[in-house]
């Protein structure tokens, strides 16, 4: 990254990756309205909390929005359906996978920077890789959020150090080489190999619940849920949550 950008942004706790060579400006040019930030979360109380946290950030206007407000906005005079914001800040937490996919599609369609407030599922990280914005923790400081908003408006992507491990997984192969593999039947697990807690976690995973929702239902942390899911993937030799559920169901490890 150019030294000039580093001096301008002082991203001591974030790393900005330029996508178009622009620099970050502290404030919009005089006479232009402040960018509107759509704050998206599953519940109204979460959206209001974000609005109160970030409302003191200068040069940006905070607008709490439901996912439906973004995906199905009101029709404007030009007859073009567009969200009432200039960039999106999404707390993926309890939002359904389908909803997250729709938000990514809206961001791509309308060229809206997209900032994840917390780590989204890998499929949505991949889908939003080319969109300016980035990933920062849900408990990021107001200063960090402000710098990330400035970077996103300038066409940059910011990756917080807590999520440095996702950088190598963010860019998919742009031109994968096609190949044909003879299908092999997935071995059926002959005996139960899941602990009682792993069984509980995977039952909720099979229902389509995200980690944070599972954590609340079981009274554990989302990091503990991630640990159990990772353990199950290893035990079942599965590459994804979906494959693990399929293998466990075929092996009689989950109630149907």
N, C-alpha and C positions, 0 to 999 in steps of 0.2 A: 504494500500500500504506500502511496506517496507520502513523504514526511509532512507535506503541507496539509494533507487531509488529517493525519494523526494529530497535528497541532491544532487544527480547527475544531475537531470533534472531541479531543481529549477522551477517547473511548478507552479508559483505563480498565474497565471491567467488561468491555465488549470488543468484538472484532468485526470491523466493517469490510465487506468484500464488494468492490465496485463492480457494477454491471453496465454502466454507461459512461464512466469517466467523469461524471459531474462531481462537484464539491458540495459539502453541506453548508447551508446558510442558516444563520441563527433565527432570522425572521423573514417572512415573505416580503416581497417588494412593497413599497409604500403605495397605498391605494388598492391593493389586492386584498380580498377577504381572507381571514384566517382559514387554514384547511380544517375541514370537519372530520373528526375521528369517530368512526362507528364502533362503539363498545359492545361486543357481542358475547353473551354468556347464556347458559341454559335457563337461569331463573332471574326474575325481575330484581330480586334483592341483590344478586350478584352484579347485575348491570349497574344498579344504583351505587353499590359499594365502589365499583371501578370509577364511576363518574365522580364520586366524592374524593377518591384517592388522587385522580389525575386532573381534577378540575382547576388546580392551581398552576398547571403547566402553562406558561405564556405562549402566545402565538398559535394556539390550537383550540378549537372548539370541540368539546366532548359531547357526544350524542349517544345515550344508551339506546341500543337497538336489539330487538329479538332477531333470531335467525330468519324468521318469516319476513320481517321488515326488509331484510337484505335480499332474500331470495325472491320475494314477491312484492316489490315496492309499488307505491301508488303511481299511476300513469301521469306523466308530466305533460306540459303543453306541447312538447315536440312529438308526443305519441311514442316516445322511446322510454321503455321501462328501465330506470336506472336507480341504484341506491342513493339515498340522500347524504352521502359521505364521500370523502376524498381518499380515505384509506381505512382499513379494517384492523381492529385489535380483537382477536378471538381467544377466549379462554376455553380450550377444547373440553376440559373436565367432563361434564355430564352430557355433552351434546352427542347425539347419535352419529354413527359413522356416515349414514346417508346425508345427514345435515352438514357434516364437515365437508363431504365431497361437493355438495351444492354450493357451499360458501367459497370453496376453491374455484369452482367453475365461474361463479359471479366475479371473483377477483380477476380471473384471467380474461373474461369477456369484456370487462369494463376498465381494464388496466389499473386496478386498485392495488396499491401495496398491501401486503397481508402480514401482520405481525402475530405470531403465536405467543400467547401468554401462558407458557407451560408447554411441555413436549407433546405434540400430537402423535397419533399412530403413524407408523412408517409409511403407509400407503399415501397419507396426506402430506407427509414431508416430501415424498417423491413428487407428488402432483404439484406442489407449490414451490419446487426448487428454483424455477426460473423467474419467480415473482419477487420483486423487491420487498423487503420487510425483514423477516428473520424469526429467531426464536429467543425469547428471554424468559426468566423464571416468573411465575405468577406473583412472587413476593419481591420482584425487582423494585429498586428504589425509584422515587419520582425522577431523580436526575438521570438514571439509566433509561427510564421510559422516554423521557424528553429527548435524549440523544438518539435513541432508536427511532423515534418519530421523525426527527430531523433527517436521519440517514435514509429512511424509507421514502420520504418525500423527494429526496435527491436521487432516488433510483438505486440505492445501495441495499445490501443484505447484511444484517448484523447477527452474528452468532455469539451468544453469551458463553463464557468459558465452561459453565456447567454443562453445556450441550456440545462441547467440542467433539465428543465421540460420535455425533451424528453427521459430521461434515462429510466423511468418506462414504456415508450411506445416502447422501442427499441427491447426488447426480447419477441418474441411471445411465446405463450404456446407451449412447445416442444411436448406435447402429449395431445392435446385437447380431451375431452370426447365427443364422437358423441352423438347427440340427434336429435330427430325428432319433429318438431313443425308444427302444422297444419297451412297452409298458410292462412293469413288474407288479404283481399283486402285493399290496401292503401287508406285511405279516400281522396276523391277529395276535394280540397279547393273550397269552394262555392263562395267566393268573393275575389277580389284582396286584398292582404295583404302586398305587397311589395311596398316600397317607390320607387320613380322614379330612384334614384341612385342605389338601390338594384336591380331594374329591369335591369339597364344598366350593372351592374357588372355580374349578373347571365346570361345575354345574351352572354357575352364574355366567361364566364365559360362554357356555353353550347357549345361554339365553340372550346373548348379545350385549351384556352390560359392560361398560368401560371399567377400568381398574378402580377409579375413585368411587364409583357407585358400589362396587363389590366391597371395597374397604369399609365404607360406611355400614353396609348391611352386616358385615362380619365383625365389626368393631376392631379392625386392624388398620395399619397404615397402607397407603397405596404402594409404598416401597416393598412391604411384605407381600402384597398381592403379586407384584412383579417378580419377586423371588420365587414364589410358589409356581407361577406360570412358567418361568424359565426352567425350574426343576422338572416340571411335567414335560416340557418340550424335549429336555435331555433324555428323560426316561423313555419316552415314546419315540425318540428319534424323529421328531416332527420339526418341520421348518417354519411353521406358523401356528398361530392359535387355532385357525380353522382346521388345519390338518390334524392337530392334536385332538380336537373335539371329534373329528371323523374317526380317527384311530381308536380313541377311547370308547366311542359309541359302538363301533364294530366289535371291540374286544369285551364288551359288556361291563366296562368300567364306569359308565355313566347311566343314570336312570333315564329311560326313554318315555 
